[in-house]
């Protein structure tokens, strides 16, 4: 919550000019005071909660019942913030409680008022005593309290006889009014709610700026590298003077002579940056991912290459290995998937996200097969050397890993080669719930991703289920390419529900001569296409297809 406090503007006095008689002039209008806002964490949820409590205490609706509600709310505030609850709020509560006891004709009201008044002064003086040691009179003067408050406090705390009840009653009323004008009213008029989502710590802002700066250089250099500009002289012909100057300054500081060396230097700096900040900040993933998706050329690089995809894979290999080492690879993949499903994004960005997400799925599938093969070998030979799948993030790969990589059925020159996070090694599979969430926003950008995720489902689908679901995805993607439509469908295409799929498959079978003869009993995992089940002949608790 942001609390705005008004400060007095400094007004300079002009000296009269010599030899001129100063005429009386109307006083100029006082300029508006500059309002300085600061962000503080308050025990109340928002301004409405604070203003409601203020009205219960001091407003026209202030009744004994409402004042008790206000005291209950203040107790909640005290529980929320503990000793960080504002002293003025706590001082208000003790005086209001004494007044409520007075209205109920408490027989010990004199001692109640005295104790409340003593606690009021202690609460208020704690504001000043934390900064400097001063006498009670100086403290009261600095707070704006009159000196008789200090004298009365001495009588309540150390006097042989307590002051009269009427004096305590009037003083409590006076102090409550002072609290209202000193604390409650200024806060009520100047506070405003703060959107916590827009609040960022300074160290997070600094980290984000540093990552953005490095990735900007990476993006500019990647474009030059893929276009054949290796040396700075060639880069200067491709880039504007401002962009080239950024690359030149960075390469000079890292003593990098080629675009490939610049890319490697950026990756090294990103690694050092995360290691430096990871001890003080834990929530770096969102910042890092957001910065990665800002790289314009990187995101669409896969769409601009023809037969030179191996150069793109080779150039970006280091970045993906770094992300795998840092444990951010899964977060980047989820962000890419969401980007393909975002209808507010541009077509190029969605296509680029689809490309990289599909390439990452190929790597996930490769790792899945390699680990399955290693487990099979380990079951046959328990003396087999342990395989470190995080070593795939380096250039030094063991003989065992090289053998598994060869038999993983991928082309290393066209596949991103990265491994596990060393601190959290696990098989990269996807829960069925994650795959089901991709069905609703299915489109031509996310369709290939959904197809690639099917073999990586956990629990796994059967081969027949994967085949049938893949065919359904292909039919749907074919509809995007040929503007194929189903007549009389009751739901929009985006819903992709069972009824629509049944119509789509049936229509495709008729018009495209697709062979779906087993449609009536095909087990599709997340969908079940069975129309003629005789439930009357089925025993209780037994499904028809399980008999």
C-alpha positions as CSV (number, residue, x, y, z in Angstrom):
1,X,0.0,0.0,0.0
2,X,1.4,3.4,-0.9
3,X,1.1,6.2,1.6
4,X,1.5,9.7,0.3
5,X,2.7,12.3,2.8
6,X,2.7,16.0,2.1
7,X,5.8,18.0,2.6
8,X,6.3,21.8,2.8
9,X,7.8,23.4,-0.2
10,X,10.8,25.6,0.2
11,X,10.0,29.3,-0.5
12,X,12.9,31.7,-1.2
13,X,12.6,35.3,-0.1
14,X,13.6,38.0,-2.5
15,X,15.7,40.9,-1.2
16,X,14.3,44.4,-2.1
17,X,16.1,46.2,-4.9
18,X,18.1,49.2,-4.0
19,X,16.6,52.7,-4.6
20,X,13.1,51.4,-5.0
21,X,10.2,51.7,-2.6
22,X,8.5,48.4,-2.1
23,X,4.8,48.5,-2.7
24,X,2.4,46.4,-0.8
25,X,1.4,43.5,-3.0
26,X,-1.1,40.8,-2.6
27,X,0.5,37.6,-1.3
28,X,0.9,35.1,-4.2
29,X,-1.0,31.9,-4.1
30,X,0.8,29.2,-2.3
31,X,2.0,26.5,-4.7
32,X,0.7,23.1,-4.2
33,X,2.8,21.0,-1.8
34,X,4.8,18.3,-3.4
35,X,3.5,14.9,-2.5
36,X,6.1,12.2,-2.0
37,X,4.9,8.7,-2.1
38,X,6.5,5.8,-0.3
39,X,5.5,2.1,-0.3
40,X,4.8,0.5,3.1
41,X,3.4,-2.8,4.2
42,X,0.3,-2.2,6.3
43,X,-1.7,-4.5,8.6
44,X,-5.0,-3.5,6.9
45,X,-5.8,-5.2,3.6
46,X,-6.6,-2.0,1.6
47,X,-7.8,1.6,2.0
48,X,-11.4,0.5,2.3
49,X,-10.7,-1.5,5.4
50,X,-8.8,1.4,7.0
51,X,-11.5,4.0,6.1
52,X,-14.2,1.7,7.5
53,X,-12.3,1.4,10.8
54,X,-11.9,5.2,10.8
55,X,-15.6,5.7,10.4
56,X,-16.4,3.3,13.2
57,X,-14.1,5.2,15.5
58,X,-14.6,8.9,14.6
59,X,-17.3,9.1,11.9
60,X,-21.0,9.9,12.1
61,X,-21.7,6.1,12.4
62,X,-19.5,5.9,15.6
63,X,-21.6,4.0,18.1
64,X,-20.5,1.8,21.0
65,X,-21.2,-1.3,18.9
66,X,-19.2,0.1,15.9
67,X,-16.3,1.1,18.2
68,X,-16.1,-2.5,19.5
69,X,-16.0,-3.6,15.9
70,X,-13.1,-1.2,15.3
71,X,-11.3,-2.7,18.3
72,X,-11.7,-6.2,17.0
73,X,-10.3,-5.1,13.6
74,X,-7.3,-3.5,15.4
75,X,-6.7,-6.7,17.2
76,X,-6.6,-8.5,13.9
77,X,-4.1,-5.9,12.6
78,X,-1.9,-6.5,15.6
79,X,-1.9,-10.2,14.9
80,X,-1.0,-9.6,11.3
81,X,2.0,-7.4,11.9
82,X,2.9,-7.9,15.6
83,X,5.3,-5.3,16.9
84,X,5.2,-3.6,13.5
85,X,1.6,-2.5,13.9
86,X,1.6,1.3,14.0
87,X,1.9,2.7,17.6
88,X,-0.8,5.3,16.9
89,X,-3.3,2.6,16.1
90,X,-2.5,0.7,19.3
91,X,-2.6,3.9,21.4
92,X,-6.0,4.6,19.9
93,X,-7.3,1.2,20.9
94,X,-6.4,1.5,24.6
95,X,-8.1,4.9,24.9
96,X,-11.2,3.7,23.1
97,X,-11.4,0.6,25.3
98,X,-11.2,2.8,28.4
99,X,-14.1,5.0,27.2
100,X,-16.2,1.9,26.5
101,X,-15.5,0.6,30.0
102,X,-16.5,4.1,31.3
103,X,-19.8,3.9,29.5
104,X,-20.5,0.6,31.2
105,X,-19.9,2.2,34.6
106,X,-16.9,0.2,35.5
107,X,-16.2,0.5,39.3
108,X,-12.4,0.7,38.7
109,X,-12.7,3.3,35.9
110,X,-10.1,5.6,37.4
111,X,-7.4,3.0,37.4
112,X,-8.5,1.9,33.9
113,X,-8.2,5.4,32.5
114,X,-4.8,5.9,34.2
115,X,-3.5,2.6,32.8
116,X,-4.8,3.4,29.3
117,X,-3.3,6.9,29.4
118,X,0.0,5.6,30.5
119,X,0.1,3.1,27.7
120,X,-1.0,5.8,25.2
121,X,2.0,7.9,26.1
122,X,4.4,4.9,26.0
123,X,3.2,3.9,22.6
124,X,3.6,7.4,21.2
125,X,7.0,8.0,22.8
126,X,8.3,4.8,21.3
127,X,8.2,6.5,17.9
128,X,10.8,9.0,18.9
129,X,12.8,7.0,21.4
130,X,13.9,4.6,18.7
131,X,15.8,7.4,17.0
132,X,17.3,9.5,19.8
133,X,17.4,9.7,23.6
134,X,15.5,12.8,24.8
135,X,13.5,13.9,27.8
136,X,9.7,13.3,28.0
137,X,9.0,17.0,27.5
138,X,11.2,17.1,24.4
139,X,9.5,14.0,23.1
140,X,6.0,15.4,23.7
141,X,7.1,18.7,22.0
142,X,8.4,16.8,18.9
143,X,5.2,14.8,18.7
144,X,3.0,17.9,19.0
145,X,1.6,17.0,22.4
146,X,1.2,19.6,25.2
147,X,3.4,19.6,28.2
148,X,0.6,18.9,30.7
149,X,0.2,15.4,29.1
150,X,3.7,14.6,30.5
151,X,2.8,15.9,33.9
152,X,-0.4,13.9,33.9
153,X,1.4,10.8,32.8
154,X,3.8,11.2,35.8
155,X,0.9,11.3,38.2
156,X,-0.7,8.2,36.6
157,X,2.6,6.2,36.7
158,X,4.3,7.4,39.9
159,X,1.8,9.6,41.9
160,X,0.5,8.5,45.3
161,X,-3.0,9.4,44.2
162,X,-4.5,9.2,40.8
163,X,-5.9,12.3,39.1
164,X,-9.7,12.7,39.2
165,X,-11.8,10.7,36.8
166,X,-13.1,13.8,35.1
167,X,-9.6,15.0,34.3
168,X,-8.7,11.6,32.9
169,X,-11.9,11.4,30.9
170,X,-11.4,14.9,29.3
171,X,-7.7,14.2,28.7
172,X,-8.5,10.9,27.0
173,X,-11.0,12.7,24.7
174,X,-8.3,15.3,24.0
175,X,-5.7,12.7,23.1
176,X,-8.1,10.8,20.9
177,X,-8.8,13.9,18.9
178,X,-5.1,14.5,18.7
179,X,-4.6,11.0,17.3
180,X,-7.4,11.6,14.8
181,X,-5.8,14.7,13.4
182,X,-2.2,13.6,13.9
183,X,-2.4,10.1,12.4
184,X,-5.8,8.8,11.2
185,X,-7.0,11.7,9.1
186,X,-3.8,12.3,7.2
187,X,-3.5,8.6,6.4
188,X,-7.1,8.4,5.4
189,X,-6.7,11.3,2.9
190,X,-3.3,10.3,1.4
191,X,-3.3,6.5,1.2
192,X,-3.8,4.7,-2.0
193,X,-3.8,1.0,-2.9
194,X,-0.8,-0.5,-4.6
195,X,-1.0,-3.3,-7.2
196,X,1.3,-5.9,-5.7
197,X,1.8,-7.4,-9.2
198,X,3.5,-4.2,-10.3
199,X,5.7,-4.0,-7.3
200,X,9.3,-5.0,-7.9
201,X,12.3,-5.0,-5.6
202,X,15.2,-2.9,-6.7
203,X,17.5,-6.0,-6.9
204,X,15.0,-7.7,-9.2
205,X,14.8,-4.6,-11.5
206,X,18.6,-4.5,-11.6
207,X,18.8,-8.3,-12.4
208,X,16.2,-7.9,-15.1
209,X,18.0,-5.0,-16.7
210,X,21.3,-7.0,-16.7
211,X,19.6,-10.0,-18.3
212,X,17.9,-7.9,-20.9
213,X,21.1,-6.2,-21.8
214,X,23.0,-9.5,-22.3
215,X,20.2,-11.1,-24.2
216,X,19.9,-8.1,-26.5
217,X,23.6,-8.6,-27.5
218,X,23.0,-12.3,-27.9
219,X,20.0,-11.6,-30.2
220,X,21.9,-9.1,-32.4
221,X,25.0,-11.4,-32.6
222,X,22.9,-14.5,-33.4
223,X,21.4,-12.8,-36.4
224,X,24.9,-11.7,-37.6
225,X,26.3,-15.2,-37.0
226,X,23.6,-17.0,-39.0
227,X,23.9,-14.5,-41.9
228,X,27.6,-15.2,-42.2
229,X,29.0,-12.1,-40.5
230,X,31.7,-13.5,-38.2
231,X,34.1,-10.5,-37.8
232,X,33.3,-7.1,-36.5
233,X,33.9,-5.5,-39.9
234,X,31.2,-7.7,-41.4
235,X,28.9,-7.1,-38.5
236,X,29.1,-3.3,-38.9
237,X,27.7,-3.7,-42.4
238,X,24.6,-5.5,-41.1
239,X,23.7,-3.5,-38.1
240,X,23.0,0.1,-37.4
241,X,25.7,2.2,-35.6
242,X,23.9,2.0,-32.3
243,X,23.4,-1.8,-32.4
244,X,27.0,-2.3,-33.7
245,X,28.4,-0.2,-30.9
246,X,26.7,-2.4,-28.3
247,X,28.3,-5.5,-29.9
248,X,31.7,-3.8,-30.3
249,X,31.9,-2.6,-26.7
250,X,30.9,-6.0,-25.3
251,X,33.3,-7.9,-27.6
252,X,36.1,-5.6,-26.7
253,X,35.5,-6.1,-22.9
254,X,35.5,-9.9,-23.4
255,X,38.3,-9.9,-26.0
256,X,36.0,-11.8,-28.4
257,X,36.9,-11.6,-32.1
258,X,34.2,-13.6,-33.8
259,X,30.4,-13.7,-33.4
260,X,30.6,-17.3,-32.1
261,X,32.9,-16.2,-29.3
262,X,30.6,-13.3,-28.5
263,X,27.7,-15.7,-28.1
264,X,29.7,-17.9,-25.8
265,X,30.8,-14.9,-23.8
266,X,27.1,-13.9,-23.3
267,X,26.3,-17.4,-22.1
268,X,29.2,-17.3,-19.6
269,X,28.0,-13.9,-18.3
270,X,24.4,-15.1,-17.9
271,X,25.7,-18.1,-15.9
272,X,27.8,-15.9,-13.6
273,X,24.9,-13.4,-13.2
274,X,22.4,-16.1,-12.0
275,X,25.0,-17.7,-9.7
276,X,25.6,-14.3,-8.1
277,X,21.9,-13.5,-7.6
278,X,20.6,-16.9,-6.8
279,X,21.7,-16.6,-3.1
280,X,19.7,-13.4,-2.5
281,X,16.8,-14.0,-4.8
282,X,14.8,-17.2,-5.4
283,X,12.1,-16.0,-7.8
284,X,14.3,-15.4,-10.9
285,X,12.5,-17.9,-13.2
286,X,9.7,-15.6,-14.3
287,X,12.1,-12.7,-15.0
288,X,14.6,-14.9,-16.9
289,X,11.8,-16.4,-19.0
290,X,10.2,-13.1,-19.8
291,X,13.6,-11.7,-20.9
292,X,14.2,-14.7,-23.2
293,X,10.9,-14.3,-25.0
294,X,11.8,-10.6,-25.7
295,X,14.5,-11.7,-28.2
296,X,12.9,-11.0,-31.5
297,X,15.3,-12.7,-33.9
298,X,15.9,-15.7,-31.7
299,X,12.2,-16.4,-31.4
300,X,11.7,-16.4,-35.2
301,X,15.1,-17.7,-36.3
302,X,13.8,-21.2,-37.0
303,X,11.3,-19.8,-39.5
304,X,14.0,-17.9,-41.5
305,X,16.3,-20.8,-42.2
306,X,16.0,-23.3,-45.1
307,X,18.7,-26.0,-45.3
308,X,20.9,-24.4,-42.6
309,X,19.1,-25.6,-39.5
310,X,22.3,-27.3,-38.2
311,X,23.9,-23.8,-38.0
312,X,21.0,-22.5,-35.8
313,X,21.1,-25.6,-33.5
314,X,24.9,-25.3,-33.2
315,X,24.7,-21.6,-32.4
316,X,22.0,-21.8,-29.7
317,X,23.2,-25.1,-28.2
318,X,25.1,-23.2,-25.4
319,X,22.1,-21.2,-24.4
320,X,19.8,-24.2,-24.0
321,X,22.5,-26.1,-22.1
322,X,22.8,-23.2,-19.7
323,X,19.1,-23.2,-19.2
324,X,19.2,-26.9,-18.4
325,X,22.0,-26.5,-16.0
326,X,20.1,-23.7,-14.2
327,X,16.9,-25.7,-14.1
328,X,14.9,-23.2,-16.2
329,X,14.3,-25.4,-19.3
330,X,10.9,-26.6,-18.2
331,X,9.7,-23.1,-17.4
332,X,10.8,-21.9,-20.8
333,X,9.0,-24.7,-22.5
334,X,5.8,-24.0,-20.6
335,X,6.1,-20.3,-21.5
336,X,6.5,-21.2,-25.2
337,X,3.5,-23.4,-25.1
338,X,1.4,-20.7,-23.5
339,X,2.6,-18.2,-26.2
340,X,1.4,-20.5,-29.0
341,X,-2.0,-20.6,-27.3
342,X,-2.2,-16.8,-26.8
343,X,-4.6,-15.3,-29.4
344,X,-3.3,-11.8,-28.6
345,X,0.2,-12.6,-29.8
346,X,1.3,-12.0,-33.4
347,X,1.5,-14.9,-35.9
348,X,5.3,-14.8,-36.2
349,X,5.8,-15.0,-32.4
350,X,3.4,-17.9,-32.2
351,X,5.0,-19.7,-35.1
352,X,8.5,-19.1,-33.5
353,X,7.3,-20.4,-30.1
354,X,5.9,-23.5,-31.8
355,X,9.2,-24.2,-33.6
356,X,11.3,-24.0,-30.4
357,X,8.8,-25.9,-28.3
358,X,8.7,-28.7,-30.9
359,X,12.5,-28.8,-31.0
360,X,12.6,-29.1,-27.2
361,X,10.1,-31.9,-27.3
362,X,12.4,-33.8,-29.6
363,X,15.1,-33.4,-26.9
364,X,12.8,-34.5,-24.1
365,X,11.8,-37.6,-26.1
366,X,15.5,-38.3,-26.8
367,X,16.3,-38.1,-23.1
368,X,13.3,-40.3,-22.3
369,X,14.5,-43.0,-24.7
370,X,18.1,-42.8,-23.5
371,X,17.1,-43.2,-19.9
372,X,14.9,-46.1,-20.8
373,X,17.7,-47.8,-22.6
374,X,20.1,-47.2,-19.8
375,X,17.6,-48.7,-17.3
376,X,17.3,-51.8,-19.5
377,X,21.1,-52.2,-19.6
378,X,21.3,-51.7,-15.9
379,X,18.8,-54.4,-15.2
380,X,20.9,-56.8,-17.2
381,X,24.3,-55.7,-15.8
382,X,24.2,-54.2,-12.3
383,X,28.0,-53.4,-12.6
384,X,27.4,-50.9,-15.4
385,X,29.0,-47.5,-14.8
386,X,26.6,-44.8,-13.6
387,X,25.4,-42.5,-16.3
388,X,25.4,-38.8,-15.6
389,X,22.8,-37.2,-17.9
390,X,23.7,-33.7,-16.7
391,X,27.0,-34.2,-18.6
392,X,25.0,-33.7,-21.8
393,X,25.2,-30.0,-20.9
394,X,28.9,-30.0,-21.5
395,X,31.2,-30.9,-24.4
396,X,32.8,-33.7,-22.3
397,X,30.5,-36.7,-22.8
398,X,31.3,-40.1,-21.4
399,X,31.5,-43.2,-23.5
400,X,28.3,-44.6,-22.1
401,X,26.4,-41.3,-22.9
402,X,27.8,-41.2,-26.4
403,X,26.6,-44.8,-27.0
404,X,23.1,-44.0,-25.7
405,X,23.1,-40.8,-27.8
406,X,23.9,-42.8,-30.9
407,X,21.1,-45.3,-30.3
408,X,18.5,-42.6,-29.4
409,X,17.4,-42.3,-33.0
410,X,18.1,-38.6,-33.4
411,X,20.3,-36.5,-35.7
412,X,22.7,-34.7,-33.3
413,X,23.3,-31.9,-35.8
414,X,19.5,-31.1,-35.9
415,X,18.6,-31.8,-32.3
416,X,19.2,-29.7,-29.3
417,X,21.5,-31.7,-27.0
418,X,21.0,-30.8,-23.4
419,X,20.6,-32.9,-20.2
420,X,19.4,-32.9,-16.7
421,X,19.7,-30.2,-14.0
422,X,22.6,-31.5,-11.8
423,X,20.7,-30.5,-8.7
424,X,17.3,-32.1,-9.7
425,X,17.8,-35.1,-12.0
426,X,14.5,-36.6,-13.2
427,X,12.8,-37.9,-16.3
428,X,11.1,-35.2,-18.4
429,X,7.6,-36.6,-18.7
430,X,4.3,-34.6,-18.6
431,X,1.3,-35.4,-16.6
432,X,-1.9,-36.1,-18.5
433,X,-3.5,-33.1,-16.8
434,X,-1.0,-30.8,-18.6
435,X,-1.7,-32.5,-21.9
436,X,-5.5,-32.2,-21.4
437,X,-5.1,-28.4,-20.8
438,X,-3.7,-28.2,-24.3
439,X,-6.8,-29.6,-25.9
440,X,-9.1,-26.6,-25.2
441,X,-6.9,-23.9,-26.9
442,X,-5.8,-26.3,-29.7
443,X,-4.7,-24.4,-32.8
444,X,-2.4,-24.7,-35.8
445,X,0.5,-23.4,-33.6
446,X,0.0,-25.6,-30.6
447,X,-1.2,-28.7,-32.5
448,X,2.3,-30.1,-33.2
449,X,3.2,-29.6,-29.6
450,X,0.2,-31.6,-28.4
451,X,1.2,-34.4,-30.8
452,X,4.7,-34.5,-29.5
453,X,3.6,-34.6,-25.9
454,X,1.5,-37.8,-26.4
455,X,4.4,-40.3,-26.1
456,X,5.7,-38.4,-23.0
457,X,2.5,-38.7,-21.0
458,X,2.5,-39.9,-17.4
459,X,0.8,-42.4,-16.9
460,X,1.7,-43.4,-20.5
461,X,-0.8,-43.9,-23.3
462,X,-0.8,-47.2,-25.1
463,X,0.5,-47.4,-28.7
464,X,-3.1,-47.6,-30.1
465,X,-4.1,-44.6,-28.0
466,X,-1.2,-42.6,-29.3
467,X,-1.9,-43.6,-32.9
468,X,-5.6,-42.6,-32.6
469,X,-5.0,-39.3,-30.9
470,X,-2.2,-38.4,-33.3
471,X,-4.7,-39.1,-36.2
472,X,-7.2,-36.8,-34.6
473,X,-4.6,-34.1,-34.2
474,X,-3.6,-34.5,-37.9
475,X,-7.2,-34.2,-39.0
476,X,-7.7,-31.1,-37.0
477,X,-4.5,-29.5,-38.3
478,X,-5.5,-30.5,-41.9
479,X,-8.7,-28.5,-41.2
480,X,-6.6,-25.4,-40.6
481,X,-4.7,-25.9,-43.8
482,X,-7.6,-26.5,-46.1
483,X,-10.2,-24.5,-44.2
484,X,-12.1,-27.7,-43.7
485,X,-15.3,-27.2,-41.7
486,X,-17.8,-29.5,-40.1
487,X,-21.5,-28.7,-40.8
488,X,-24.0,-28.0,-38.0
489,X,-21.5,-28.2,-35.1
490,X,-23.0,-27.0,-31.9
491,X,-19.7,-25.9,-30.3
492,X,-16.9,-23.6,-31.5
493,X,-13.7,-25.2,-33.0
494,X,-11.7,-24.1,-29.9
495,X,-13.7,-26.3,-27.6
496,X,-12.4,-29.4,-29.3
497,X,-14.8,-31.6,-27.3
498,X,-15.8,-35.2,-27.8
499,X,-18.9,-34.5,-29.9
500,X,-16.9,-32.3,-32.3
501,X,-14.1,-34.9,-32.6
502,X,-16.6,-37.6,-33.4
503,X,-18.2,-35.4,-36.2
504,X,-14.7,-34.5,-37.4
505,X,-13.5,-38.0,-37.7
506,X,-16.7,-39.2,-39.3
507,X,-16.7,-36.4,-41.8
508,X,-13.0,-37.1,-42.6
509,X,-13.7,-40.8,-43.1
510,X,-16.4,-39.9,-45.7
511,X,-14.7,-37.2,-47.6
512,X,-11.1,-38.2,-47.4
513,X,-11.6,-42.0,-47.5
514,X,-9.7,-42.3,-44.2
515,X,-9.9,-45.8,-42.7
516,X,-11.6,-45.5,-39.3
517,X,-13.4,-48.8,-39.3
518,X,-12.7,-49.4,-35.7
519,X,-14.3,-46.0,-34.7
520,X,-17.1,-47.6,-32.7
521,X,-14.7,-49.2,-30.2
522,X,-11.5,-47.2,-30.4
523,X,-9.9,-46.5,-27.0
524,X,-8.6,-42.9,-27.3
525,X,-7.4,-42.5,-23.7
526,X,-8.8,-39.0,-22.8
527,X,-11.7,-39.6,-25.2
528,X,-13.8,-42.8,-25.4
529,X,-15.8,-43.3,-28.6
530,X,-18.4,-46.0,-27.9
531,X,-22.0,-45.5,-28.9
532,X,-23.8,-48.8,-28.6
533,X,-23.2,-50.2,-25.1
534,X,-26.0,-52.3,-23.6
535,X,-25.8,-51.1,-20.0
536,X,-28.8,-53.3,-19.0
537,X,-26.7,-56.4,-19.5
538,X,-23.8,-55.1,-17.5
539,X,-23.3,-56.2,-13.9
540,X,-23.2,-53.6,-11.2
541,X,-19.8,-52.0,-10.9
542,X,-18.5,-53.5,-14.2
543,X,-18.0,-51.5,-17.3
544,X,-19.3,-52.9,-20.6
545,X,-15.8,-53.0,-22.3
546,X,-14.3,-54.7,-19.3
547,X,-16.6,-57.8,-19.4
